[in-house]
Every structure is written in structure tokens, then in C-alpha cells.
Amino acid sequence: MSEHPLLRKTGRWLTLGLALGAGLSAAAAHPPFGLLPGLLGFGLLLHLLDRADPAKPLRSAFWRGWLAGSAYFLVSTWWVGEAFLVDVAEHGWQAPFAIGFLACGLGLLWGAAGLTYRLIAPRHAGRVLTFAAVFAVFEWLRGHMLSGFPWDLPGEAWRAGGWVSQAASVFGAYGLSLITLAMAAAAGIWGGSDSRRAKAAASGLAILALVVLGGGGALRLAAPTRFTPVRVRVVQADIEQADKWTPEAFRSIFDAYTGLTAQPPATGGVPQVVLWPEGAIPADSAVFLAEGTWTHDALMAALKPGQILIMGAARSDGVGADQRFFNAALALRRDAGGLTPLAIYDKHHLVPFGEYMPMDSLMGAIGFKALVHVGDGFTAGPRPAPILPPGLPALQVLICYESLFPAFVAGDKPRPAWIANLSNDAWFGKTSGPWQHLNLASYRAIEEGLPMVRATPTGVSAMIDAYGRPLRRLGQGARGVIDADLPTAIASPPYRTLRDWPFWIAVGLILAGSTRWVRLSPAPAPLRAA
């Protein structure tokens, strides 16, 4: 008997809803929600891919993966629309398009992953590992293609500083994503035709992996946090992005940062180093740091003799047609004779369409460059390397979303003793973005075994130890300072040496095993399409 058309139509709508639900569920595992059972959405997605329409399985698998991915990234990245609301009259109309295009565009990678999985996956319980390997590879591609955007990797759903997150010290965020996907997807085979023994074995291995990761992480976190004699002040002035771009606001912004910098410490000694966030002062640093200006004098008055300021600032070099602009971090010391420059870090990984225009000539010719108002943008700095301000331990500066990228901290000697993440999270507004950014950035501390100091204008600023634990923080909308001793670095974790080699070895073995399972597996009974 043929199926009634109404039932077929209902089934299609149900499948659409389940695919969207799988992505929404998985996204809910990330901050600020932290609903870790939501990771089982990957199990639901596996179930849906296994039941792709037998008449057109590859196309069906692609669309199911795309729907799930679009929903996942819609929840994960909706905050990008806030950047367009800074100037509502000029850019507000672009917000829904930016949110939709980003979510649906990133969802294409999940669609391609679904198609690839369906193309190679065997009808064996081991397909859980195949699913995890394929999706982890496409997540790696997301973090590297077209300059990369590794926001909310599946493995970074675990709270940074918690037990499971410590596995990133060995496997990195991509390796932990592979493990997380496999554990979550194990639930998906319960709706299939696998034997009860296979289902129980897959579930048991997933639980065992969780116990092992959690137990290993608990042992790692049993070590106490130790501290250096370096005292740090993080300044969070709570300056909204929309308040930065008027000449009248400049004085109040400068006064806010210098006032908090000069504030006497509530406890402990005077900080040796002060951190301001990315783009703290909306002006070329050559202008407001010039001797004889009121801004130079105000900064001299705010800093104590010998105190070092690390500030995010725009800087320029060259003149006329050769002039270039950089999104930089400047290290300055307050000496008797003035502000002494100590070191500069120019941001290496710029944000496309925000800090520079890809294919600049073409985009200018078609008018898109003027439409998004990028202008000439910033110039990328050299590859990251530690800076060595005299009187401070060597540090690696990561500006804004550079903190999303595993293995971005330079592997060359000297190994830095800490990471300074200067970020302008004011662009995100009071959304989930700053909380997600805090969690994601903290994984770099775990992977490198280094403490991290985060400075943002509106939150979330934090002092983070080498295990990714936030020891002190200032939330969204808070104005104030964090005064804290800098934690010590710990022994170099395996990931710092191995980087992503364990990830690629595991992926290679899984995919090689998948092709063997396909050859050895008997022809399966056709699965009923969902």
C-alpha cells in the first residue's frame, strides 16, 4: 500500500523541524545557556542522516545537515547584528541580512559534512566515529577557510576551566570537538537497526570517554594555582561602541580610562602593569600620545613612575599614499621624562569586511566596499611573536578574535609567560557574544598552559589561570578595575608541542577504518526515510 500524500507531507515537515531542532539543541550547549544535554542534538542529526530519503540520499543528507547547521549558527552568531545597530540609521537595515547570510553560509559546511558522511558511512555501529570524524574535519575547515571563523566549536561547549575542558591541553579544541561529537552522536544509533549489543557498546564507550576525560581533568585541576610577583590592573570603562564616535565624547572616554588607571588599589600593592582594551581611545595613538598635548599630560598623571601601560590603539606609519594603519597593542612605561615606548604588537589576523576588505580592487569596483564602509582598513602585522617589555615577563598579545584560533600563540622560543587578550567586545552589545568569547578565549590558556588577562571595554574582562579558570572577572555593563597577581605558567602541555597531529591521526584512522567497514559490511536493509 502506498503512503498517503498527506502523511508524506507531514513527514517532510517533521524532518525539517527535527533538523532545525538538532542544530538549536547543540547550540544551547554553549554559553550563556550551558545546557550540555543539548549536545545530543548531534545524535539526532546522525539519526536523520542515516534516514535520508533513499531515492536521493546525498541531496537529502545535504539539506538536513544545512538546516541543522543554519539553526546552530543562528543561535551561536546572532550577536553579529549588534555591530550594525551601533549606527542604526546608516547600517541598521543590514543587520538581518548579516545574521541570515552568516548562519546560512556557515550551515553550508554542515550540509557538505552531511553529504560526505552519507557518501562514505557504513551501516555499522562504527559510523558514530565516521560521523564525528567527518564533521570535525569540516569544523577544522571552518576555522581555516577564507581566513577562518572557529566560533563555538563543538568541543568548546564545555565550560573552560572545568574537568572535561582540560582535554584541550592534549588534543586541542579540534581534537576535543572530535571526541565530543563521537560521544554525543552515540545516542543517534538507538533509533537504527543495530543490535542491542552494538547500541549498548556505543553508549558505554561514550560514557567511559566522558568519565576518563572528566577524571583526568579533575586530577589536572587538583594542582593549586600559583602566582607571580607581578600585579596587574585591568581597566574596564564600560564605554558603549555607539558612544565612541563623536568629538564630544573623546574627553569623557579619556577621562574614564585615566581615572580608573589612577584609582588607588583596594588591596595589595600598586600594579606594575595596566591593561586597556582594544581600541580603547578612538584616535590615532600618534596624536593623543604626542608630547605637549593634554592627553599626554593626563596619561602621565594617571600612571605611577615606572608603571607600564599596555593599551589597544590604532597607529599609523608612512605618509600620503604610503600611509598604513594598524590595529595595535602598545606597551609604554611612565618615566620621569615622559612615556617611553617599550614594544608594539600589530594585529596579524584581521576581521574580513570589518578591518579589511578581501579582494579590495574588485569590491571597490562593484561598490560593495563603499556599501559596508570599510574604507582602506587596517594592514595586517607580522606573524605573532611574544613581546618583551623590560621589567615584565614575555607575553603574547592576542587582539580580539585572534583568541579564537588554536595554535595561534607562537611556538618559537622564548615561550611567553602569559597571554594578554585585548578585545573590543562592545561591538557585541549586551548579547551572548561576550560570554561565548570569554569561554572560547579561555581555551587558549588551557592549550598553551599560560595564564590569560582579558581586557574589554564593556565586559567580560577577566584574570584567567593556566587551566582556563576565571579567577576574577568584570561582567557586562560593569565599570571598574581588576587588581590581581598574575598566575604562573605551568609546564608546557602536550598540545603546545603536538598541535593538531593527534587530531589528524585519529581522523585518518577512523576514515580508513570506515572504508574497510564499508567493504566488509553486508548489504543493509533499506532504512525507512524520516
SENU-364959 format. One line per field, with one value per residue (C-alpha): residue number from 1; x, y, z. Coordinates in nm, 2 decimals, always signed. Each point is the difference from the previous one (the first is absolute). Layout:
// SENU-364959
i = NUM;... $
c1 = X;... $
c2 = Y;... $
c3 = Z;... $
// end
This chain:
// SENU-364959
i = 1;2;3;4;5;6;7;8;9;10;11;12;13;14;15;16;17;18;19;20;21;22;23;24;25;26;27;28;29;30;31;32;33;34;35;36;37;38;39;40;41;42;43;44;45;46;47;48;49;50;51;52;53;54;55;56;57;58;59;60;61;62;63;64;65;66;67;68;69;70;71;72;73;74;75;76;77;78;79;80;81;82;83;84;85;86;87;88;89;90;91;92;93;94;95;96;97;98;99;100;101;102;103;104;105;106;107;108;109;110;111;112;113;114;115;116;117;118;119;120;121;122;123;124;125;126;127;128;129;130;131;132;133;134;135;136;137;138;139;140;141;142;143;144;145;146;147;148;149;150;151;152;153;154;155;156;157;158;159;160;161;162;163;164;165;166;167;168;169;170;171;172;173;174;175;176;177;178;179;180;181;182;183;184;185;186;187;188;189;190;191;192;193;194;195;196;197;198;199;200;201;202;203;204;205;206;207;208;209;210;211;212;213;214;215;216;217;218;219;220;221;222;223;224;225;226;227;228;229;230;231;232;233;234;235;236;237;238;239;240;241;242;243;244;245;246;247;248;249;250;251;252;253;254;255;256;257;258;259;260;261;262;263;264;265;266;267;268;269;270;271;272;273;274;275;276;277;278;279;280;281;282;283;284;285;286;287;288;289;290;291;292;293;294;295;296;297;298;299;300;301;302;303;304;305;306;307;308;309;310;311;312;313;314;315;316;317;318;319;320;321;322;323;324;325;326;327;328;329;330;331;332;333;334;335;336;337;338;339;340;341;342;343;344;345;346;347;348;349;350;351;352;353;354;355;356;357;358;359;360;361;362;363;364;365;366;367;368;369;370;371;372;373;374;375;376;377;378;379;380;381;382;383;384;385;386;387;388;389;390;391;392;393;394;395;396;397;398;399;400;401;402;403;404;405;406;407;408;409;410;411;412;413;414;415;416;417;418;419;420;421;422;423;424;425;426;427;428;429;430;431;432;433;434;435;436;437;438;439;440;441;442;443;444;445;446;447;448;449;450;451;452;453;454;455;456;457;458;459;460;461;462;463;464;465;466;467;468;469;470;471;472;473;474;475;476;477;478;479;480;481;482;483;484;485;486;487;488;489;490;491;492;493;494;495;496;497;498;499;500;501;502;503;504;505;506;507;508;509;510;511;512;513;514;515;516;517;518;519;520;521;522;523;524;525;526;527;528;529;530 $
c1 = +0.00;+0.14;+0.03;-0.27;+0.13;-0.10;+0.21;+0.30;-0.04;-0.03;+0.31;+0.20;-0.11;+0.09;+0.34;+0.06;-0.10;+0.22;+0.30;-0.04;-0.06;+0.33;+0.19;-0.18;+0.06;+0.37;+0.04;-0.17;+0.30;+0.21;+0.00;-0.19;-0.25;+0.24;-0.26;+0.25;-0.27;-0.07;+0.31;-0.23;-0.12;+0.29;-0.14;-0.33;+0.18;+0.17;-0.34;-0.14;+0.30;-0.03;-0.36;+0.05;-0.24;+0.11;-0.10;+0.24;+0.21;+0.29;-0.22;-0.22;+0.30;+0.14;-0.33;-0.04;+0.36;-0.05;-0.32;+0.16;+0.31;-0.19;-0.20;+0.32;+0.17;-0.30;+0.00;+0.38;+0.06;-0.32;+0.19;+0.18;-0.31;+0.08;+0.30;-0.24;-0.22;+0.29;-0.11;-0.36;-0.08;+0.29;+0.04;-0.31;-0.16;+0.31;-0.04;-0.25;+0.18;+0.33;-0.14;-0.18;+0.28;+0.26;-0.21;-0.11;+0.34;+0.17;-0.28;+0.12;+0.30;-0.23;-0.20;+0.32;+0.10;-0.34;+0.03;+0.36;-0.10;-0.29;+0.23;+0.26;-0.17;-0.05;-0.31;+0.21;-0.01;+0.35;-0.18;-0.02;+0.38;-0.04;-0.26;+0.23;+0.30;-0.17;-0.17;+0.32;+0.19;-0.26;+0.02;+0.38;-0.07;-0.23;+0.29;+0.24;-0.18;-0.04;+0.20;-0.19;-0.28;+0.03;-0.28;-0.17;+0.17;-0.19;+0.29;-0.01;-0.35;+0.15;+0.06;+0.36;+0.18;-0.23;+0.11;-0.07;+0.15;+0.34;+0.02;+0.08;+0.34;+0.07;-0.23;-0.08;-0.34;-0.03;+0.10;-0.24;-0.27;+0.06;-0.04;-0.31;-0.17;+0.07;-0.14;-0.31;-0.07;+0.00;-0.36;-0.10;+0.04;-0.27;-0.26;+0.17;+0.00;+0.32;+0.00;-0.06;+0.36;+0.13;-0.22;+0.11;+0.36;-0.01;-0.18;+0.24;+0.30;-0.14;-0.06;+0.34;+0.16;-0.18;+0.11;+0.36;+0.01;-0.17;+0.22;+0.32;-0.11;-0.09;+0.35;+0.16;-0.21;+0.11;+0.32;-0.03;+0.03;+0.33;+0.07;+0.29;+0.10;-0.13;-0.32;-0.23;-0.29;-0.27;-0.20;-0.36;-0.15;-0.34;+0.00;-0.26;+0.10;-0.26;+0.14;+0.35;-0.05;-0.08;+0.27;-0.19;+0.04;+0.38;+0.08;-0.24;+0.14;+0.36;-0.10;-0.17;+0.31;+0.25;-0.22;-0.03;+0.37;+0.09;-0.25;+0.18;+0.00;-0.25;+0.24;+0.35;+0.28;+0.00;-0.03;+0.31;-0.20;-0.33;-0.21;-0.24;-0.22;+0.02;-0.07;-0.05;+0.06;-0.17;+0.29;+0.34;+0.25;+0.25;-0.24;-0.10;+0.34;+0.19;+0.19;-0.15;-0.36;-0.24;-0.06;+0.37;+0.01;-0.32;+0.15;+0.32;-0.20;-0.20;+0.29;+0.25;+0.37;+0.13;-0.35;-0.06;-0.31;-0.10;-0.28;-0.19;+0.03;+0.01;+0.33;+0.13;+0.33;+0.10;-0.15;-0.23;-0.06;+0.24;-0.17;-0.12;-0.22;+0.03;-0.22;+0.27;+0.09;+0.25;+0.21;+0.11;+0.18;-0.05;+0.35;+0.10;+0.07;-0.33;-0.16;+0.26;-0.10;+0.10;-0.17;-0.26;-0.22;-0.19;-0.31;+0.08;-0.34;-0.23;-0.38;-0.12;-0.26;+0.06;+0.37;+0.09;-0.17;+0.08;+0.06;+0.02;+0.02;-0.29;-0.22;+0.08;-0.09;-0.34;-0.08;-0.02;+0.30;-0.19;-0.32;+0.16;+0.21;+0.33;+0.21;+0.37;-0.01;+0.30;+0.32;+0.08;+0.30;+0.27;-0.06;-0.06;+0.30;+0.05;+0.08;+0.25;-0.07;+0.29;-0.10;-0.28;-0.01;-0.02;-0.36;-0.20;-0.26;-0.32;-0.22;-0.37;-0.10;+0.36;-0.08;-0.24;+0.28;+0.17;+0.38;+0.01;+0.24;+0.35;+0.18;+0.34;+0.22;-0.01;-0.32;-0.22;-0.09;-0.35;-0.26;-0.16;-0.33;-0.10;-0.35;-0.28;-0.30;-0.20;-0.09;-0.20;-0.22;-0.17;-0.05;+0.13;+0.31;+0.23;-0.07;+0.07;+0.32;+0.12;-0.05;+0.16;+0.30;+0.06;+0.07;+0.32;+0.12;-0.07;+0.17;+0.31;+0.02;+0.02;-0.21;-0.20;-0.10;-0.31;-0.08;-0.32;-0.18;-0.35;+0.07;+0.08;+0.36;+0.17;+0.31;+0.03;+0.25;+0.19;-0.28;-0.26;-0.16;-0.13;+0.14;-0.14;-0.23;-0.21;-0.33;-0.19;-0.09;+0.24;+0.25;+0.30;+0.34;+0.13;+0.31;+0.16;+0.33;+0.09;-0.02;+0.30;+0.03;+0.01;+0.20;-0.04;-0.31;+0.02;-0.21;+0.26;+0.25;-0.23;-0.26;-0.26;+0.20;-0.20;-0.32;+0.10;+0.14;-0.33;-0.20;+0.21;-0.03;-0.38;-0.05;+0.23;-0.20;-0.32;+0.09;+0.09;-0.33;-0.18;+0.18;-0.07;-0.35;-0.28;-0.25;-0.23;-0.38;-0.12;-0.08;-0.34;+0.03;-0.10 $
c2 = +0.00;+0.34;+0.27;+0.26;+0.34;+0.18;-0.23;+0.05;+0.38;-0.02;-0.21;+0.26;+0.28;-0.22;-0.07;+0.37;+0.08;-0.28;+0.12;+0.36;-0.14;-0.19;+0.31;+0.21;-0.27;-0.02;+0.38;+0.02;-0.19;+0.31;+0.31;+0.17;-0.29;-0.28;-0.28;-0.28;-0.26;+0.21;-0.16;-0.30;+0.20;-0.15;-0.34;+0.11;+0.13;-0.34;-0.17;+0.24;-0.05;-0.38;+0.03;+0.24;-0.06;-0.33;+0.14;+0.30;-0.07;+0.24;+0.30;-0.08;-0.03;+0.33;+0.19;-0.16;+0.09;+0.35;+0.06;-0.12;+0.21;+0.31;-0.03;-0.07;+0.31;+0.22;-0.06;+0.02;+0.31;+0.21;+0.26;+0.12;+0.20;+0.22;+0.15;+0.14;+0.16;+0.22;+0.24;-0.10;+0.27;-0.09;-0.38;-0.13;-0.13;-0.23;-0.18;-0.27;-0.07;-0.04;-0.24;-0.21;-0.01;-0.09;-0.28;-0.15;+0.04;-0.19;-0.25;-0.10;-0.16;-0.22;-0.08;-0.11;-0.20;-0.18;-0.08;-0.13;-0.21;-0.16;-0.06;-0.21;-0.12;-0.37;-0.15;-0.11;+0.15;+0.14;+0.26;+0.21;+0.05;+0.07;+0.26;+0.16;+0.00;+0.15;+0.28;+0.07;+0.04;+0.24;+0.20;+0.01;+0.14;+0.26;+0.11;+0.04;+0.07;+0.36;+0.13;-0.23;+0.04;-0.27;+0.14;-0.25;-0.32;-0.30;-0.08;+0.35;-0.05;-0.13;+0.28;+0.11;-0.08;-0.30;-0.36;-0.10;+0.31;-0.10;-0.26;+0.30;+0.01;-0.33;+0.00;+0.37;+0.14;-0.20;-0.33;+0.06;+0.08;-0.34;-0.17;+0.20;-0.07;-0.37;-0.01;+0.20;-0.19;-0.33;+0.06;+0.02;-0.37;-0.09;+0.08;-0.23;-0.37;-0.07;-0.29;+0.08;-0.11;+0.26;+0.27;-0.08;-0.01;+0.34;+0.16;-0.17;+0.13;+0.35;-0.01;-0.14;+0.27;+0.26;-0.15;-0.03;+0.36;+0.12;-0.20;+0.11;+0.36;-0.02;-0.14;+0.28;+0.27;-0.14;+0.20;+0.34;+0.32;+0.18;+0.37;+0.21;+0.32;+0.21;+0.18;+0.09;+0.25;-0.05;+0.31;-0.04;+0.35;-0.12;+0.21;-0.11;-0.01;+0.25;+0.25;+0.01;+0.17;+0.36;+0.27;+0.10;-0.35;-0.01;+0.19;-0.21;-0.32;+0.10;+0.12;-0.33;-0.21;+0.23;+0.04;-0.38;-0.04;+0.25;-0.15;-0.12;-0.38;-0.13;-0.27;-0.11;+0.21;+0.24;-0.20;-0.01;-0.03;+0.14;-0.13;+0.19;-0.18;+0.00;+0.34;+0.16;+0.35;+0.08;+0.19;-0.06;-0.06;+0.23;+0.29;-0.06;-0.13;+0.30;+0.20;+0.34;-0.12;+0.00;-0.37;-0.08;+0.20;-0.17;-0.34;+0.09;+0.12;-0.33;-0.23;-0.05;+0.03;-0.32;-0.13;-0.17;+0.05;-0.25;+0.16;-0.09;+0.29;+0.09;+0.10;+0.11;+0.02;+0.16;+0.30;+0.08;-0.30;-0.21;+0.05;-0.32;-0.05;-0.28;-0.13;-0.03;-0.05;+0.25;-0.06;+0.33;+0.08;+0.31;+0.15;+0.33;+0.14;-0.12;-0.31;-0.24;-0.25;-0.35;-0.23;-0.02;-0.29;+0.06;-0.22;-0.28;-0.16;+0.27;-0.04;-0.01;+0.26;+0.17;+0.09;-0.06;-0.08;-0.33;+0.04;+0.38;+0.11;-0.22;+0.11;+0.36;-0.03;-0.16;+0.25;-0.25;+0.16;+0.33;-0.18;-0.16;+0.31;-0.18;+0.27;-0.09;-0.21;-0.12;-0.16;-0.35;-0.02;-0.27;-0.35;+0.00;+0.00;+0.07;+0.36;+0.06;+0.33;+0.07;-0.09;-0.24;-0.37;-0.06;+0.01;-0.09;+0.26;-0.13;+0.28;-0.08;-0.30;-0.12;-0.18;-0.23;-0.18;-0.31;+0.00;+0.37;+0.07;-0.01;-0.33;+0.15;+0.07;+0.19;-0.15;+0.28;+0.00;+0.13;+0.11;+0.34;-0.01;+0.36;-0.01;+0.25;-0.21;+0.32;-0.09;-0.29;+0.21;-0.17;-0.33;-0.35;+0.09;+0.13;-0.31;-0.23;+0.19;-0.03;-0.38;-0.04;+0.22;-0.19;-0.32;+0.16;+0.02;-0.38;-0.09;+0.21;-0.04;+0.37;+0.25;+0.25;+0.35;+0.13;+0.37;+0.11;+0.33;-0.13;-0.35;-0.27;+0.08;-0.27;-0.14;-0.36;-0.25;-0.26;-0.25;+0.23;+0.09;+0.36;+0.11;+0.35;+0.16;+0.31;-0.07;+0.18;+0.36;+0.03;+0.29;-0.07;-0.17;-0.34;+0.01;-0.35;-0.18;-0.16;-0.38;-0.21;-0.20;-0.37;-0.27;+0.01;-0.22;-0.27;+0.21;+0.27;-0.25;-0.23;+0.26;-0.17;-0.31;-0.23;+0.14;-0.08;-0.34;-0.09;+0.13;-0.19;-0.33;+0.04;+0.08;-0.29;-0.23;+0.13;-0.11;-0.34;-0.03;+0.09;-0.28;-0.26;+0.10;-0.20;+0.18;+0.17;-0.01;+0.34;+0.25;+0.16;+0.37;+0.23 $
c3 = +0.00;-0.09;+0.26;+0.01;-0.15;+0.32;+0.21;-0.24;+0.03;+0.38;+0.01;-0.20;+0.24;+0.30;-0.15;-0.06;+0.36;+0.14;-0.20;+0.12;+0.35;-0.02;-0.07;+0.26;+0.26;-0.07;+0.01;+0.34;+0.15;-0.04;+0.23;+0.13;+0.00;+0.09;-0.06;-0.06;-0.07;-0.31;-0.15;-0.06;-0.30;-0.18;+0.07;-0.15;-0.31;-0.04;+0.02;-0.27;-0.23;+0.03;-0.11;-0.29;-0.29;-0.17;-0.34;+0.03;+0.31;-0.07;-0.07;+0.30;+0.23;-0.12;+0.07;+0.34;+0.09;-0.13;+0.20;+0.32;-0.06;-0.09;+0.33;+0.19;-0.13;+0.02;+0.38;+0.02;-0.20;+0.01;+0.19;-0.32;-0.06;+0.29;-0.19;-0.26;+0.27;+0.13;-0.28;-0.06;-0.25;-0.22;+0.04;+0.19;-0.31;-0.06;+0.33;-0.09;-0.33;+0.18;+0.26;-0.26;-0.25;+0.26;+0.15;-0.33;-0.15;+0.29;-0.02;-0.34;+0.16;+0.21;-0.31;-0.18;+0.31;+0.00;-0.37;+0.05;+0.30;-0.20;-0.29;+0.20;+0.32;+0.06;+0.16;+0.30;+0.35;-0.08;-0.22;+0.32;-0.03;-0.38;+0.07;+0.27;-0.23;-0.30;+0.20;+0.19;-0.33;-0.13;+0.33;-0.05;-0.35;+0.15;+0.22;-0.30;-0.32;-0.12;+0.30;+0.24;+0.25;+0.27;+0.22;+0.24;-0.11;+0.14;+0.24;+0.15;+0.13;+0.32;+0.25;-0.02;+0.32;+0.07;+0.01;-0.36;-0.15;+0.13;-0.28;-0.23;+0.16;-0.19;-0.30;-0.05;-0.08;-0.33;+0.16;+0.29;-0.26;-0.16;+0.33;+0.09;-0.33;+0.04;+0.36;-0.10;-0.32;+0.18;+0.10;-0.37;-0.06;+0.24;-0.27;-0.25;-0.08;+0.19;+0.25;+0.36;+0.07;-0.25;+0.15;+0.35;-0.10;-0.17;+0.30;+0.24;-0.18;-0.01;+0.37;+0.06;-0.21;+0.21;+0.32;-0.11;-0.13;+0.32;+0.23;-0.18;+0.01;+0.37;+0.07;-0.20;+0.18;+0.34;-0.03;+0.17;-0.20;+0.08;-0.06;-0.12;+0.19;-0.30;+0.09;-0.29;-0.03;-0.26;-0.08;-0.12;-0.06;-0.13;-0.31;-0.25;-0.36;-0.11;+0.25;-0.16;-0.33;+0.10;+0.07;+0.31;+0.14;-0.03;+0.32;+0.21;-0.14;+0.07;+0.35;+0.07;-0.08;+0.17;+0.31;+0.04;-0.07;+0.28;+0.25;+0.32;+0.04;+0.25;+0.11;-0.08;-0.14;-0.30;-0.33;-0.21;-0.32;-0.11;-0.29;-0.21;-0.26;-0.38;-0.15;+0.34;-0.13;-0.34;-0.15;-0.16;+0.28;-0.16;+0.07;+0.36;+0.12;-0.15;+0.26;+0.09;-0.05;+0.29;-0.06;+0.04;+0.33;+0.13;-0.07;+0.17;+0.30;+0.01;-0.01;+0.29;-0.06;-0.16;-0.07;-0.34;-0.20;-0.27;-0.21;-0.31;-0.25;-0.36;-0.14;-0.34;-0.18;-0.33;-0.16;-0.29;-0.23;+0.20;+0.33;+0.17;+0.31;+0.25;+0.27;+0.27;+0.36;+0.14;+0.31;+0.16;+0.33;+0.20;+0.06;+0.14;-0.35;-0.15;-0.15;-0.12;-0.28;+0.09;-0.25;-0.28;-0.12;-0.32;-0.04;-0.25;-0.06;-0.11;-0.02;-0.36;-0.09;+0.33;+0.01;-0.36;-0.33;-0.17;-0.37;+0.06;-0.37;-0.11;+0.30;-0.07;-0.37;+0.07;+0.28;+0.29;+0.18;+0.02;+0.10;+0.31;+0.08;+0.06;-0.16;-0.05;+0.32;+0.21;-0.12;+0.15;+0.22;-0.01;+0.13;+0.38;+0.23;+0.37;+0.10;+0.27;+0.18;+0.24;+0.36;-0.10;-0.09;-0.37;-0.12;-0.31;-0.09;-0.17;-0.13;-0.01;-0.20;-0.03;+0.32;-0.18;-0.19;+0.15;-0.05;-0.06;+0.28;-0.14;+0.05;-0.03;+0.29;+0.23;+0.12;+0.14;+0.36;-0.05;-0.26;-0.02;-0.19;-0.08;-0.15;-0.10;+0.10;+0.01;-0.36;+0.13;+0.22;+0.30;-0.18;+0.04;-0.21;+0.28;+0.22;-0.28;-0.08;+0.36;-0.02;-0.34;+0.09;+0.32;-0.20;-0.12;+0.36;+0.03;-0.32;+0.07;+0.38;+0.03;+0.21;-0.20;+0.09;-0.19;-0.04;-0.16;+0.01;+0.11;+0.12;+0.05;+0.13;+0.20;+0.16;-0.11;+0.13;-0.21;+0.04;-0.16;+0.33;+0.03;+0.34;-0.02;-0.25;-0.07;-0.17;-0.27;+0.08;+0.30;+0.04;+0.21;+0.02;+0.07;+0.22;+0.03;+0.01;-0.33;+0.02;-0.10;-0.31;+0.03;-0.17;-0.37;-0.09;-0.27;-0.23;-0.02;-0.15;-0.19;-0.12;-0.22;-0.09;+0.24;-0.15;-0.36;+0.09;+0.17;-0.29;-0.25;+0.19;+0.04;-0.37;-0.11;+0.23;-0.14;-0.36;+0.14;+0.18;-0.32;-0.19;+0.27;+0.09;-0.16;-0.21;+0.25;-0.01;-0.12;+0.28;-0.01;-0.08;+0.28 $
// end
